[in-house]
């Protein structure tokens, strides 16, 4: 006889094993928007660094203003790249686009080029 006695269940993972709700592994849904939000926060940080650099430079603290401007440039470049990755990988596309636009606006070099072109 090849049949199993009543009440004995097959081991888990076996094709005929019963599936109960308690034993099924459930993963929490991943936050697909997280990378785009991180990029947007980086772009906002770049804008904040730019404003702080302008304030320091206007108070004739050139060294600190220059340092903050370089930090704003680096942060905005990183924010743009992370936003681009978010758009490409569909990990918060809208946030990624917002981050890329904000990173371009928050870049002091781009701002200087735009203001110079208006002169």
N, C-alpha and C positions, 0 to 999 in steps of 0.2 A: 504494500500500500504506500502510495506516494503522497497522500493527503496529510495535512498537518492536523493535529488535534484541535478541537474547538478552544478558543480563548488564547491561543498562542499567536502573537503577531510577528510578522516578518521584521527583520531589522530595518532601521531607518536607512534610507538611501537606496533600498531595493525598489525596483520598478513597481511592485505591487503593494508597497507599504502604504498604510493609511496616512492621509495628510490632515493633521489637526491644526487648528488656528494657533494653539499655544506653541507648537513645535516649529512652525514656519519662521524662518528668520526674516525679520522686517528691518530694513534699513531706513533711517530717517531720510527724507528727501534732501538732496544736496542743494545748497543755496547757489543757484546758477548765476545770480546777479552780483555775487560777492567781488569778483575780479574787477568789474566795471565800477563798483562803489569805491574800491581801494584806489583805482586810478583817479576817480573824481576827487577823493580826499587828498591825494598827492598833488593834483592840480590846484586845489584850494590852498594847500600848504605853500605851493610855489607863489601863488598870488599874495599870500600873507608875507612871505619872505621878501617879495618885491616891494610891497608897501613899507615894510620895516626898513629896507635898504634905502628907499627914497627919503624916509624920515631921518635916518641917520646921516645921509649925505646932505640934506638940507640944514642939519645942525652942525655942519662942517666937520663931521666925524667921517672922513673919507675912507679910512681903512676898514672900519666896520661896515660902512655902506657898500664898499666894493666886495667885501666878503659875503654879505647877504645877497648881493646881486648875483655873484657866482653860484651861491647855493640855490638861488631861485632858478637860474638857468639849468643847473643839473637836475633839480627836482622836476622842473617842467618837462625836460627831455624824458626822464624816467616815466612821468605821468603819461606823456604822449605814447610812449612805447607800450606801457601796460594797457592803456586804453585801446590801442590798435590790436593788441593780443586779445583783449576782451571782445572786440568786434569780430575778429576773425574766428575765434573759438566759440562764439555765441555764449559767452559768459557774462551777460549784462551788456548787451549791445547798445542800448540807449544810454546807459551810464558811461560806456566807453566812448561814445560819440561826444557826449557832454564833456568828458575828461579831455578828449583831444582838442576840442575847441577852447576850453578853459586853459589848457596847457600852452596853446599858441598865444593866447591873449596874455597870460601870466609870464611869458618869457621876456625878460628885460631887453635882450638883444633885438627881438622882433619888435618890441615897442619902440626902441630907439630908431630902428630902420623905418618904421611907419611914420614916426614923428619927423624924421629927417626928410622923408619923401614929401611930406606936406609943406615943407618950408619953401 
